[in-house]
């Protein structure tokens, strides 16, 4: 079994479990749509990163660096983008 196949199988198991937990724990259609959108985008990003890692390892590290910078930036910009502090 290749690492590419292993990571895809693990991703399917992981995101299937997260989706099942989301359906069990969320109440209300609006919250379910928000959580579903987040899980779908996260799964898509995961499988794209696994594919990039398998095809071009030199591109993987800069993509992860950009993802880290965007994640840290969202800490400070979320209030401006989404409105209201938590």
PDB file of N, CA, C and O in Angstrom:
ATOM      1  N   UNK A   1       0.849  -1.171   0.000  1.00  0.00           N
ATOM      2  CA  UNK A   1       0.000   0.000   0.000  1.00  0.00           C
ATOM      3  C   UNK A   1       0.901   1.242   0.000  1.00  0.00           C
ATOM      4  O   UNK A   1       1.831   1.353   0.799  1.00  0.00           O
ATOM      5  N   UNK A   2       0.609   2.148  -0.893  1.00  0.00           N
ATOM      6  CA  UNK A   2       1.389   3.375  -0.983  1.00  0.00           C
ATOM      7  C   UNK A   2       0.912   4.386   0.060  1.00  0.00           C
ATOM      8  O   UNK A   2      -0.200   4.291   0.580  1.00  0.00           O
ATOM      9  N   UNK A   3       1.775   5.347   0.348  1.00  0.00           N
ATOM     10  CA  UNK A   3       1.399   6.369   1.317  1.00  0.00           C
ATOM     11  C   UNK A   3       0.234   7.214   0.790  1.00  0.00           C
ATOM     12  O   UNK A   3      -0.601   7.673   1.569  1.00  0.00           O
ATOM     13  N   UNK A   4       0.176   7.419  -0.533  1.00  0.00           N
ATOM     14  CA  UNK A   4      -0.910   8.192  -1.133  1.00  0.00           C
ATOM     15  C   UNK A   4      -2.261   7.520  -0.861  1.00  0.00           C
ATOM     16  O   UNK A   4      -3.225   8.174  -0.462  1.00  0.00           O
ATOM     17  N   UNK A   5      -2.309   6.228  -1.079  1.00  0.00           N
ATOM     18  CA  UNK A   5      -3.559   5.494  -0.834  1.00  0.00           C
ATOM     19  C   UNK A   5      -3.900   5.471   0.656  1.00  0.00           C
ATOM     20  O   UNK A   5      -5.060   5.625   1.038  1.00  0.00           O
ATOM     21  N   UNK A   6      -2.880   5.278   1.492  1.00  0.00           N
ATOM     22  CA  UNK A   6      -3.103   5.249   2.939  1.00  0.00           C
ATOM     23  C   UNK A   6      -3.681   6.577   3.431  1.00  0.00           C
ATOM     24  O   UNK A   6      -4.643   6.585   4.199  1.00  0.00           O
ATOM     25  N   UNK A   7      -3.097   7.708   2.991  1.00  0.00           N
ATOM     26  CA  UNK A   7      -3.595   9.012   3.432  1.00  0.00           C
ATOM     27  C   UNK A   7      -5.005   9.286   2.909  1.00  0.00           C
ATOM     28  O   UNK A   7      -5.800   9.935   3.589  1.00  0.00           O
ATOM     29  N   UNK A   8      -5.321   8.799   1.714  1.00  0.00           N
ATOM     30  CA  UNK A   8      -6.684   8.968   1.207  1.00  0.00           C
ATOM     31  C   UNK A   8      -7.683   8.140   2.008  1.00  0.00           C
ATOM     32  O   UNK A   8      -8.779   8.614   2.309  1.00  0.00           O
ATOM     33  N   UNK A   9      -7.318   6.920   2.351  1.00  0.00           N
ATOM     34  CA  UNK A   9      -8.206   6.083   3.166  1.00  0.00           C
ATOM     35  C   UNK A   9      -8.400   6.711   4.546  1.00  0.00           C
ATOM     36  O   UNK A   9      -9.519   6.774   5.054  1.00  0.00           O
ATOM     37  N   UNK A  10      -7.301   7.175   5.148  1.00  0.00           N
ATOM     38  CA  UNK A  10      -7.411   7.833   6.454  1.00  0.00           C
ATOM     39  C   UNK A  10      -8.267   9.099   6.378  1.00  0.00           C
ATOM     40  O   UNK A  10      -9.039   9.384   7.294  1.00  0.00           O
ATOM     41  N   UNK A  11      -8.132   9.854   5.294  1.00  0.00           N
ATOM     42  CA  UNK A  11      -8.944  11.058   5.113  1.00  0.00           C
ATOM     43  C   UNK A  11     -10.421  10.746   4.996  1.00  0.00           C
ATOM     44  O   UNK A  11     -11.257  11.437   5.579  1.00  0.00           O
ATOM     45  N   UNK A  12     -10.744   9.706   4.242  1.00  0.00           N
ATOM     46  CA  UNK A  12     -12.151   9.315   4.104  1.00  0.00           C
ATOM     47  C   UNK A  12     -12.721   8.901   5.457  1.00  0.00           C
ATOM     48  O   UNK A  12     -13.829   9.301   5.816  1.00  0.00           O
ATOM     49  N   UNK A  13     -11.967   8.101   6.207  1.00  0.00           N
ATOM     50  CA  UNK A  13     -12.428   7.669   7.527  1.00  0.00           C
ATOM     51  C   UNK A  13     -12.591   8.875   8.458  1.00  0.00           C
ATOM     52  O   UNK A  13     -13.599   9.000   9.154  1.00  0.00           O
ATOM     53  N   UNK A  14     -11.599   9.749   8.464  1.00  0.00           N
ATOM     54  CA  UNK A  14     -11.623  10.921   9.335  1.00  0.00           C
ATOM     55  C   UNK A  14     -12.806  11.828   9.025  1.00  0.00           C
ATOM     56  O   UNK A  14     -13.561  12.184   9.930  1.00  0.00           O
ATOM     57  N   UNK A  15     -12.979  12.206   7.770  1.00  0.00           N
ATOM     58  CA  UNK A  15     -14.032  13.162   7.435  1.00  0.00           C
ATOM     59  C   UNK A  15     -15.422  12.529   7.452  1.00  0.00           C
ATOM     60  O   UNK A  15     -16.411  13.236   7.644  1.00  0.00           O
ATOM     61  N   UNK A  16     -15.518  11.222   7.257  1.00  0.00           N
ATOM     62  CA  UNK A  16     -16.802  10.546   7.437  1.00  0.00           C
ATOM     63  C   UNK A  16     -17.215  10.594   8.906  1.00  0.00           C
ATOM     64  O   UNK A  16     -18.379  10.836   9.223  1.00  0.00           O
ATOM     65  N   UNK A  17     -16.255  10.362   9.798  1.00  0.00           N
ATOM     66  CA  UNK A  17     -16.538  10.444  11.236  1.00  0.00           C
ATOM     67  C   UNK A  17     -16.921  11.846  11.673  1.00  0.00           C
ATOM     68  O   UNK A  17     -17.833  12.026  12.481  1.00  0.00           O
ATOM     69  N   UNK A  18     -16.226  12.835  11.139  1.00  0.00           N
ATOM     70  CA  UNK A  18     -16.556  14.224  11.475  1.00  0.00           C
ATOM     71  C   UNK A  18     -17.947  14.583  10.966  1.00  0.00           C
ATOM     72  O   UNK A  18     -18.713  15.248  11.664  1.00  0.00           O
ATOM     73  N   UNK A  19     -18.276  14.144   9.750  1.00  0.00           N
ATOM     74  CA  UNK A  19     -19.603  14.431   9.190  1.00  0.00           C
ATOM     75  C   UNK A  19     -20.703  13.745  10.006  1.00  0.00           C
ATOM     76  O   UNK A  19     -21.752  14.340  10.254  1.00  0.00           O
ATOM     77  N   UNK A  20     -20.469  12.511  10.419  1.00  0.00           N
ATOM     78  CA  UNK A  20     -21.444  11.807  11.238  1.00  0.00           C
ATOM     79  C   UNK A  20     -21.642  12.521  12.574  1.00  0.00           C
ATOM     80  O   UNK A  20     -22.770  12.693  13.034  1.00  0.00           O
ATOM     81  N   UNK A  21     -20.542  12.931  13.185  1.00  0.00           N
ATOM     82  CA  UNK A  21     -20.636  13.661  14.448  1.00  0.00           C
ATOM     83  C   UNK A  21     -21.366  14.985  14.255  1.00  0.00           C
ATOM     84  O   UNK A  21     -22.126  15.410  15.125  1.00  0.00           O
ATOM     85  N   UNK A  22     -21.138  15.634  13.123  1.00  0.00           N
ATOM     86  CA  UNK A  22     -21.800  16.904  12.833  1.00  0.00           C
ATOM     87  C   UNK A  22     -23.310  16.705  12.758  1.00  0.00           C
ATOM     88  O   UNK A  22     -24.063  17.506  13.312  1.00  0.00           O
ATOM     89  N   UNK A  23     -23.762  15.657  12.087  1.00  0.00           N
ATOM     90  CA  UNK A  23     -25.203  15.405  11.982  1.00  0.00           C
ATOM     91  C   UNK A  23     -25.819  15.067  13.327  1.00  0.00           C
ATOM     92  O   UNK A  23     -26.966  15.424  13.595  1.00  0.00           O
ATOM     93  N   UNK A  24     -25.068  14.384  14.171  1.00  0.00           N
ATOM     94  CA  UNK A  24     -25.597  13.986  15.474  1.00  0.00           C
ATOM     95  C   UNK A  24     -25.693  15.171  16.428  1.00  0.00           C
ATOM     96  O   UNK A  24     -26.664  15.286  17.175  1.00  0.00           O
ATOM     97  N   UNK A  25     -24.694  16.055  16.411  1.00  0.00           N
ATOM     98  CA  UNK A  25     -24.594  17.078  17.444  1.00  0.00           C
ATOM     99  C   UNK A  25     -25.172  18.439  17.087  1.00  0.00           C
ATOM    100  O   UNK A  25     -25.503  19.206  17.991  1.00  0.00           O
ATOM    101  N   UNK A  26     -25.307  18.774  15.801  1.00  0.00           N
ATOM    102  CA  UNK A  26     -25.801  20.114  15.477  1.00  0.00           C
ATOM    103  C   UNK A  26     -27.316  20.136  15.464  1.00  0.00           C
ATOM    104  O   UNK A  26     -27.972  19.173  15.067  1.00  0.00           O
ATOM    105  N   UNK A  27     -27.853  21.257  15.907  1.00  0.00           N
ATOM    106  CA  UNK A  27     -29.300  21.437  15.888  1.00  0.00           C
ATOM    107  C   UNK A  27     -29.620  22.657  15.048  1.00  0.00           C
ATOM    108  O   UNK A  27     -28.999  23.709  15.201  1.00  0.00           O
ATOM    109  N   UNK A  28     -30.562  22.517  14.189  1.00  0.00           N
ATOM    110  CA  UNK A  28     -30.946  23.630  13.328  1.00  0.00           C
ATOM    111  C   UNK A  28     -30.282  23.532  11.969  1.00  0.00           C
ATOM    112  O   UNK A  28     -29.120  23.142  11.852  1.00  0.00           O
ATOM    113  N   UNK A  29     -31.035  23.892  10.950  1.00  0.00           N
ATOM    114  CA  UNK A  29     -30.551  23.776   9.577  1.00  0.00           C
ATOM    115  C   UNK A  29     -29.424  24.753   9.288  1.00  0.00           C
ATOM    116  O   UNK A  29     -28.497  24.429   8.546  1.00  0.00           O
ATOM    117  N   UNK A  30     -29.496  25.950   9.868  1.00  0.00           N
ATOM    118  CA  UNK A  30     -28.461  26.955   9.602  1.00  0.00           C
ATOM    119  C   UNK A  30     -27.108  26.501  10.139  1.00  0.00           C
ATOM    120  O   UNK A  30     -26.096  26.605   9.446  1.00  0.00           O
ATOM    121  N   UNK A  31     -27.090  25.999  11.367  1.00  0.00           N
ATOM    122  CA  UNK A  31     -25.837  25.519  11.953  1.00  0.00           C
ATOM    123  C   UNK A  31     -25.316  24.295  11.213  1.00  0.00           C
ATOM    124  O   UNK A  31     -24.107  24.126  11.053  1.00  0.00           O
ATOM    125  N   UNK A  32     -26.225  23.447  10.765  1.00  0.00           N
ATOM    126  CA  UNK A  32     -25.818  22.261  10.015  1.00  0.00           C
ATOM    127  C   UNK A  32     -25.186  22.650   8.684  1.00  0.00           C
ATOM    128  O   UNK A  32     -24.210  22.032   8.259  1.00  0.00           O
ATOM    129  N   UNK A  33     -25.733  23.665   8.025  1.00  0.00           N
ATOM    130  CA  UNK A  33     -25.155  24.129   6.757  1.00  0.00           C
ATOM    131  C   UNK A  33     -23.779  24.762   6.980  1.00  0.00           C
ATOM    132  O   UNK A  33     -22.864  24.542   6.187  1.00  0.00           O
ATOM    133  N   UNK A  34     -23.627  25.537   8.041  1.00  0.00           N
ATOM    134  CA  UNK A  34     -22.334  26.149   8.340  1.00  0.00           C
ATOM    135  C   UNK A  34     -21.283  25.086   8.639  1.00  0.00           C
ATOM    136  O   UNK A  34     -20.174  25.131   8.107  1.00  0.00           O
ATOM    137  N   UNK A  35     -21.635  24.141   9.485  1.00  0.00           N
ATOM    138  CA  UNK A  35     -20.697  23.076   9.827  1.00  0.00           C
ATOM    139  C   UNK A  35     -20.395  22.209   8.604  1.00  0.00           C
ATOM    140  O   UNK A  35     -19.251  21.805   8.393  1.00  0.00           O
ATOM    141  N   UNK A  36     -21.412  21.927   7.809  1.00  0.00           N
ATOM    142  CA  UNK A  36     -21.210  21.125   6.602  1.00  0.00           C
ATOM    143  C   UNK A  36     -20.296  21.812   5.603  1.00  0.00           C
ATOM    144  O   UNK A  36     -19.459  21.166   4.973  1.00  0.00           O
ATOM    145  N   UNK A  37     -20.453  23.105   5.459  1.00  0.00           N
ATOM    146  CA  UNK A  37     -19.565  23.864   4.574  1.00  0.00           C
ATOM    147  C   UNK A  37     -18.125  23.825   5.050  1.00  0.00           C
ATOM    148  O   UNK A  37     -17.200  23.658   4.255  1.00  0.00           O
ATOM    149  N   UNK A  38     -17.944  23.979   6.351  1.00  0.00           N
ATOM    150  CA  UNK A  38     -16.592  23.932   6.904  1.00  0.00           C
ATOM    151  C   UNK A  38     -15.963  22.561   6.706  1.00  0.00           C
ATOM    152  O   UNK A  38     -14.798  22.464   6.319  1.00  0.00           O
ATOM    153  N   UNK A  39     -16.716  21.506   6.967  1.00  0.00           N
ATOM    154  CA  UNK A  39     -16.191  20.148   6.798  1.00  0.00           C
ATOM    155  C   UNK A  39     -15.887  19.871   5.323  1.00  0.00           C
ATOM    156  O   UNK A  39     -14.871  19.248   5.012  1.00  0.00           O
ATOM    157  N   UNK A  40     -16.746  20.321   4.420  1.00  0.00           N
ATOM    158  CA  UNK A  40     -16.517  20.100   2.991  1.00  0.00           C
ATOM    159  C   UNK A  40     -15.264  20.821   2.509  1.00  0.00           C
ATOM    160  O   UNK A  40     -14.465  20.246   1.771  1.00  0.00           O
ATOM    161  N   UNK A  41     -15.086  22.067   2.919  1.00  0.00           N
ATOM    162  CA  UNK A  41     -13.890  22.821   2.523  1.00  0.00           C
ATOM    163  C   UNK A  41     -12.642  22.191   3.139  1.00  0.00           C
ATOM    164  O   UNK A  41     -11.606  22.100   2.480  1.00  0.00           O
ATOM    165  N   UNK A  42     -12.731  21.761   4.384  1.00  0.00           N
ATOM    166  CA  UNK A  42     -11.593  21.119   5.040  1.00  0.00           C
ATOM    167  C   UNK A  42     -11.211  19.818   4.344  1.00  0.00           C
ATOM    168  O   UNK A  42     -10.028  19.548   4.133  1.00  0.00           O
ATOM    169  N   UNK A  43     -12.205  19.016   3.987  1.00  0.00           N
ATOM    170  CA  UNK A  43     -11.937  17.755   3.285  1.00  0.00           C
ATOM    171  C   UNK A  43     -11.321  18.013   1.917  1.00  0.00           C
ATOM    172  O   UNK A  43     -10.373  17.333   1.523  1.00  0.00           O
ATOM    173  N   UNK A  44     -11.850  18.983   1.198  1.00  0.00           N
ATOM    174  CA  UNK A  44     -11.309  19.320  -0.117  1.00  0.00           C
ATOM    175  C   UNK A  44      -9.854  19.770   0.004  1.00  0.00           C
ATOM    176  O   UNK A  44      -9.003  19.342  -0.774  1.00  0.00           O
ATOM    177  N   UNK A  45      -9.573  20.624   0.968  1.00  0.00           N
ATOM    178  CA  UNK A  45      -8.213  21.096   1.192  1.00  0.00           C
ATOM    179  C   UNK A  45      -7.290  19.937   1.557  1.00  0.00           C
ATOM    180  O   UNK A  45      -6.160  19.879   1.071  1.00  0.00           O
ATOM    181  N   UNK A  46      -7.745  19.022   2.397  1.00  0.00           N
ATOM    182  CA  UNK A  46      -6.949  17.865   2.790  1.00  0.00           C
ATOM    183  C   UNK A  46      -6.572  17.022   1.577  1.00  0.00           C
ATOM    184  O   UNK A  46      -5.404  16.677   1.398  1.00  0.00           O
ATOM    185  N   UNK A  47      -7.556  16.690   0.743  1.00  0.00           N
ATOM    186  CA  UNK A  47      -7.273  15.821  -0.394  1.00  0.00           C
ATOM    187  C   UNK A  47      -6.423  16.522  -1.452  1.00  0.00           C
ATOM    188  O   UNK A  47      -5.632  15.872  -2.135  1.00  0.00           O
ATOM    189  N   UNK A  48      -6.577  17.831  -1.596  1.00  0.00           N
ATOM    190  CA  UNK A  48      -5.703  18.578  -2.506  1.00  0.00           C
ATOM    191  C   UNK A  48      -4.271  18.556  -1.985  1.00  0.00           C
ATOM    192  O   UNK A  48      -3.336  18.356  -2.760  1.00  0.00           O
ATOM    193  N   UNK A  49      -4.086  18.758  -0.681  1.00  0.00           N
ATOM    194  CA  UNK A  49      -2.740  18.745  -0.114  1.00  0.00           C
ATOM    195  C   UNK A  49      -2.100  17.360  -0.189  1.00  0.00           C
ATOM    196  O   UNK A  49      -0.896  17.256  -0.422  1.00  0.00           O
ATOM    197  N   UNK A  50      -2.870  16.309   0.000  1.00  0.00           N
ATOM    198  CA  UNK A  50      -2.336  14.952  -0.150  1.00  0.00           C
ATOM    199  C   UNK A  50      -1.897  14.720  -1.592  1.00  0.00           C
ATOM    200  O   UNK A  50      -0.841  14.135  -1.838  1.00  0.00           O
ATOM    201  N   UNK A  51      -2.703  15.177  -2.539  1.00  0.00           N
ATOM    202  CA  UNK A  51      -2.354  15.019  -3.952  1.00  0.00           C
ATOM    203  C   UNK A  51      -1.099  15.811  -4.307  1.00  0.00           C
ATOM    204  O   UNK A  51      -0.227  15.302  -5.010  1.00  0.00           O
ATOM    205  N   UNK A  52      -0.999  17.044  -3.832  1.00  0.00           N
ATOM    206  CA  UNK A  52       0.183  17.868  -4.098  1.00  0.00           C
ATOM    207  C   UNK A  52       1.414  17.228  -3.470  1.00  0.00           C
ATOM    208  O   UNK A  52       2.477  17.196  -4.090  1.00  0.00           O
ATOM    209  N   UNK A  53       1.285  16.719  -2.248  1.00  0.00           N
ATOM    210  CA  UNK A  53       2.412  16.072  -1.586  1.00  0.00           C
ATOM    211  C   UNK A  53       2.897  14.875  -2.386  1.00  0.00           C
ATOM    212  O   UNK A  53       4.101  14.648  -2.503  1.00  0.00           O
ATOM    213  N   UNK A  54       1.968  14.116  -2.933  1.00  0.00           N
ATOM    214  CA  UNK A  54       2.334  12.923  -3.705  1.00  0.00           C
ATOM    215  C   UNK A  54       3.004  13.292  -5.028  1.00  0.00           C
ATOM    216  O   UNK A  54       3.941  12.616  -5.454  1.00  0.00           O
ATOM    217  N   UNK A  55       2.537  14.356  -5.681  1.00  0.00           N
ATOM    218  CA  UNK A  55       3.040  14.711  -7.008  1.00  0.00           C
ATOM    219  C   UNK A  55       4.255  15.626  -6.969  1.00  0.00           C
ATOM    220  O   UNK A  55       5.167  15.463  -7.779  1.00  0.00           O
ATOM    221  N   UNK A  56       4.292  16.585  -6.048  1.00  0.00           N
ATOM    222  CA  UNK A  56       5.364  17.582  -6.040  1.00  0.00           C
ATOM    223  C   UNK A  56       5.652  18.010  -4.607  1.00  0.00           C
ATOM    224  O   UNK A  56       5.002  18.913  -4.082  1.00  0.00           O
ATOM    225  N   UNK A  57       6.621  17.365  -3.979  1.00  0.00           N
ATOM    226  CA  UNK A  57       6.922  17.660  -2.581  1.00  0.00           C
ATOM    227  C   UNK A  57       7.528  19.051  -2.402  1.00  0.00           C
ATOM    228  O   UNK A  57       7.443  19.623  -1.315  1.00  0.00           O
ATOM    229  N   UNK A  58       8.135  19.600  -3.448  1.00  0.00           N
ATOM    230  CA  UNK A  58       8.714  20.940  -3.343  1.00  0.00           C
ATOM    231  C   UNK A  58       7.641  22.025  -3.275  1.00  0.00           C
ATOM    232  O   UNK A  58       7.904  23.113  -2.761  1.00  0.00           O
ATOM    233  N   UNK A  59       6.465  21.757  -3.771  1.00  0.00           N
ATOM    234  CA  UNK A  59       5.364  22.713  -3.712  1.00  0.00           C
ATOM    235  C   UNK A  59       4.576  22.595  -2.410  1.00  0.00           C
ATOM    236  O   UNK A  59       3.879  23.530  -2.015  1.00  0.00           O
ATOM    237  N   UNK A  60       4.685  21.453  -1.750  1.00  0.00           N
ATOM    238  CA  UNK A  60       3.897  21.174  -0.550  1.00  0.00           C
ATOM    239  C   UNK A  60       4.239  22.129   0.596  1.00  0.00           C
ATOM    240  O   UNK A  60       3.339  22.679   1.231  1.00  0.00           O
ATOM    241  N   UNK A  61       5.517  22.327   0.862  1.00  0.00           N
ATOM    242  CA  UNK A  61       5.934  23.169   1.992  1.00  0.00           C
ATOM    243  C   UNK A  61       5.482  24.623   1.813  1.00  0.00           C
ATOM    244  O   UNK A  61       4.962  25.201   2.768  1.00  0.00           O
ATOM    245  N   UNK A  62       5.653  25.242   0.639  1.00  0.00           N
ATOM    246  CA  UNK A  62       5.123  26.607   0.495  1.00  0.00           C
ATOM    247  C   UNK A  62       3.603  26.688   0.641  1.00  0.00           C
ATOM    248  O   UNK A  62       3.089  27.667   1.182  1.00  0.00           O
ATOM    249  N   UNK A  63       2.880  25.676   0.167  1.00  0.00           N
ATOM    250  CA  UNK A  63       1.424  25.678   0.339  1.00  0.00           C
ATOM    251  C   UNK A  63       1.043  25.599   1.811  1.00  0.00           C
ATOM    252  O   UNK A  63       0.124  26.289   2.252  1.00  0.00           O
ATOM    253  N   UNK A  64       1.732  24.773   2.565  1.00  0.00           N
ATOM    254  CA  UNK A  64       1.467  24.679   4.005  1.00  0.00           C
ATOM    255  C   UNK A  64       1.809  26.010   4.682  1.00  0.00           C
ATOM    256  O   UNK A  64       1.095  26.445   5.585  1.00  0.00           O
ATOM    257  N   UNK A  65       2.895  26.655   4.251  1.00  0.00           N
ATOM    258  CA  UNK A  65       3.271  27.950   4.828  1.00  0.00           C
ATOM    259  C   UNK A  65       2.189  28.993   4.564  1.00  0.00           C
ATOM    260  O   UNK A  65       1.859  29.778   5.453  1.00  0.00           O
ATOM    261  N   UNK A  66       1.637  29.011   3.360  1.00  0.00           N
ATOM    262  CA  UNK A  66       0.553  29.944   3.035  1.00  0.00           C
ATOM    263  C   UNK A  66      -0.676  29.635   3.885  1.00  0.00           C
ATOM    264  O   UNK A  66      -1.325  30.549   4.396  1.00  0.00           O
ATOM    265  N   UNK A  67      -0.995  28.359   4.038  1.00  0.00           N
ATOM    266  CA  UNK A  67      -2.139  27.957   4.856  1.00  0.00           C
ATOM    267  C   UNK A  67      -1.952  28.397   6.306  1.00  0.00           C
ATOM    268  O   UNK A  67      -2.902  28.859   6.939  1.00  0.00           O
ATOM    269  N   UNK A  68      -0.750  28.260   6.832  1.00  0.00           N
ATOM    270  CA  UNK A  68      -0.465  28.706   8.201  1.00  0.00           C
ATOM    271  C   UNK A  68      -0.644  30.217   8.322  1.00  0.00           C
ATOM    272  O   UNK A  68      -1.265  30.697   9.270  1.00  0.00           O
ATOM    273  N   UNK A  69      -0.104  30.961   7.369  1.00  0.00           N
ATOM    274  CA  UNK A  69      -0.236  32.419   7.407  1.00  0.00           C
ATOM    275  C   UNK A  69      -1.698  32.860   7.313  1.00  0.00           C
ATOM    276  O   UNK A  69      -2.120  33.776   8.018  1.00  0.00           O
ATOM    277  N   UNK A  70      -2.471  32.202   6.435  1.00  0.00           N
ATOM    278  CA  UNK A  70      -3.892  32.536   6.340  1.00  0.00           C
ATOM    279  C   UNK A  70      -4.635  32.196   7.622  1.00  0.00           C
ATOM    280  O   UNK A  70      -5.512  32.945   8.052  1.00  0.00           O
ATOM    281  N   UNK A  71      -4.288  31.078   8.229  1.00  0.00           N
ATOM    282  CA  UNK A  71      -4.953  30.674   9.471  1.00  0.00           C
ATOM    283  C   UNK A  71      -4.664  31.656  10.599  1.00  0.00           C
ATOM    284  O   UNK A  71      -5.571  32.048  11.334  1.00  0.00           O
ATOM    285  N   UNK A  72      -3.413  32.050  10.735  1.00  0.00           N
ATOM    286  CA  UNK A  72      -3.046  33.010  11.776  1.00  0.00           C
ATOM    287  C   UNK A  72      -3.666  34.371  11.466  1.00  0.00           C
ATOM    288  O   UNK A  72      -4.125  35.066  12.372  1.00  0.00           O
ATOM    289  N   UNK A  73      -3.679  34.747  10.203  1.00  0.00           N
ATOM    290  CA  UNK A  73      -4.294  36.017   9.815  1.00  0.00           C
ATOM    291  C   UNK A  73      -5.778  36.060  10.116  1.00  0.00           C
ATOM    292  O   UNK A  73      -6.301  37.113  10.483  1.00  0.00           O
ATOM    293  N   UNK A  74      -6.465  34.944   9.969  1.00  0.00           N
ATOM    294  CA  UNK A  74      -7.903  34.902  10.249  1.00  0.00           C
ATOM    295  C   UNK A  74      -8.212  35.128  11.721  1.00  0.00           C
ATOM    296  O   UNK A  74      -9.319  35.540  12.067  1.00  0.00           O
ATOM    297  N   UNK A  75      -7.238  34.862  12.595  1.00  0.00           N
ATOM    298  CA  UNK A  75      -7.440  35.144  14.012  1.00  0.00           C
ATOM    299  C   UNK A  75      -7.727  36.624  14.202  1.00  0.00           C
ATOM    300  O   UNK A  75      -8.585  37.009  14.997  1.00  0.00           O
ATOM    301  N   UNK A  76      -6.998  37.447  13.462  1.00  0.00           N
ATOM    302  CA  UNK A  76      -7.122  38.893  13.628  1.00  0.00           C
ATOM    303  C   UNK A  76      -8.171  39.507  12.711  1.00  0.00           C
ATOM    304  O   UNK A  76      -8.719  40.563  13.025  1.00  0.00           O
ATOM    305  N   UNK A  77      -8.458  38.863  11.581  1.00  0.00           N
ATOM    306  CA  UNK A  77      -9.375  39.444  10.603  1.00  0.00           C
ATOM    307  C   UNK A  77     -10.804  38.914  10.682  1.00  0.00           C
ATOM    308  O   UNK A  77     -11.685  39.430   9.994  1.00  0.00           O
ATOM    309  N   UNK A  78     -11.050  37.907  11.496  1.00  0.00           N
ATOM    310  CA  UNK A  78     -12.387  37.299  11.527  1.00  0.00           C
ATOM    311  C   UNK A  78     -13.471  38.275  11.943  1.00  0.00           C
ATOM    312  O   UNK A  78     -14.590  38.203  11.436  1.00  0.00           O
ATOM    313  N   UNK A  79     -13.164  39.179  12.851  1.00  0.00           N
ATOM    314  CA  UNK A  79     -14.174  40.147  13.285  1.00  0.00           C
ATOM    315  C   UNK A  79     -14.542  41.085  12.138  1.00  0.00           C
ATOM    316  O   UNK A  79     -15.713  41.425  11.966  1.00  0.00           O
ATOM    317  N   UNK A  80     -13.556  41.501  11.361  1.00  0.00           N
ATOM    318  CA  UNK A  80     -13.804  42.407  10.258  1.00  0.00           C
ATOM    319  C   UNK A  80     -14.550  41.685   9.109  1.00  0.00           C
ATOM    320  O   UNK A  80     -15.412  42.272   8.457  1.00  0.00           O
ATOM    321  N   UNK A  81     -14.209  40.429   8.881  1.00  0.00           N
ATOM    322  CA  UNK A  81     -14.821  39.683   7.777  1.00  0.00           C
ATOM    323  C   UNK A  81     -16.229  39.215   8.129  1.00  0.00           C
ATOM    324  O   UNK A  81     -17.165  39.398   7.351  1.00  0.00           O
ATOM    325  N   UNK A  82     -16.370  38.616   9.298  1.00  0.00           N
ATOM    326  CA  UNK A  82     -17.650  38.010   9.677  1.00  0.00           C
ATOM    327  C   UNK A  82     -18.503  38.894  10.573  1.00  0.00           C
ATOM    328  O   UNK A  82     -19.697  38.641  10.733  1.00  0.00           O
ATOM    329  N   UNK A  83     -17.909  39.928  11.161  1.00  0.00           N
ATOM    330  CA  UNK A  83     -18.654  40.833  12.018  1.00  0.00           C
ATOM    331  C   UNK A  83     -18.890  40.275  13.394  1.00  0.00           C
ATOM    332  O   UNK A  83     -19.196  39.093  13.550  1.00  0.00           O
ATOM    333  N   UNK A  84     -18.754  41.101  14.371  1.00  0.00           N
ATOM    334  CA  UNK A  84     -19.012  40.697  15.760  1.00  0.00           C
ATOM    335  C   UNK A  84     -17.933  39.814  16.318  1.00  0.00           C
ATOM    336  O   UNK A  84     -17.488  38.871  15.664  1.00  0.00           O
ATOM    337  N   UNK A  85     -17.511  40.114  17.519  1.00  0.00           N
ATOM    338  CA  UNK A  85     -16.492  39.292  18.186  1.00  0.00           C
ATOM    339  C   UNK A  85     -17.165  38.133  18.906  1.00  0.00           C
ATOM    340  O   UNK A  85     -18.355  38.181  19.215  1.00  0.00           O
ATOM    341  N   UNK A  86     -16.407  37.124  19.158  1.00  0.00           N
ATOM    342  CA  UNK A  86     -16.940  35.946  19.861  1.00  0.00           C
ATOM    343  C   UNK A  86     -16.585  36.007  21.315  1.00  0.00           C
ATOM    344  O   UNK A  86     -16.942  35.108  22.076  1.00  0.00           O
TER     345      UNK A  86
END
